[in-house]
């Protein structure tokens, strides 16, 4: 899903910027990718934290009672 782009200003180490430009790196694409990964990781972390008790309860139930069809699985 592509959303509209928005111009932003940010500060970056001058030497790092010079090296990135010399390497002809697409700063916008790199930042967008890195930011997307960080947002995804943070959302996952928060989801796991918010659902920790439910996950533990489900795992405890599975340990105590087993998993439906467990006797028939081939792995």
N, C-alpha and C positions, 0 to 999 in steps of 0.2 A: 504494500500500500504506500503510494507516494503522496506526500502532503506538500502544500505550498512551501516554498523556501522563504526564509526571512534572513535578511542581512543582520549580522551582529558584530559588535566590536569586542575584542578580547586582547589580553596582553600575553605575550609569549617571549621566551628568551631569544634575544636578537641573534645570537650565534646559531641556535637551533633553527630559527626561521631561515637564516641564510643557507644553512646546510640542506634544509628541506627544499628550498627554491632551487638550489644547485642540482639537487637530485630530481627536479621536476615533479615533485610529489603534489598531488591534488589535496591541498589542505582541507578544503571543505568536505571532500569525500572521506578523508581519513578521520576527521573530527566527528562527522556524522556517524560513521561506522563505530568508532570507539565509544561515543556517547550512547548510541543505541545498545551496545553490548553492556555498558555500565547500568543503564536504566533497566534492561532486562534482568540483569543479575540482582539488582536491588529489589525489583518487584518480586522475583523468585524468593529472595531472602525474607522479605516481608510476608509473603504468602505462607512460606514454611513456618514462620514464627506465629502467625495468626492461626494456623491450622495444626500447630504442634500437638495439642491435646487430642484432637480428632484422629490424627495420624497414629499417635501412640495407642489410642484406644482400638483402632482398626488392626494394628499390628498385634496387640495383645490378644484380641479376639481370634485372629488367625493362628497365633501360637497355641492358644488354648484349645480351639475347636478344629483347627485345620482349615484348608481351603477347599471349596466346592470343586469336585472333579479331580482332586489331587491324586487319587488312586489311578486315574485314567490318563494322566498326562504322559507324554513321551519324551520329556526333557528333564 
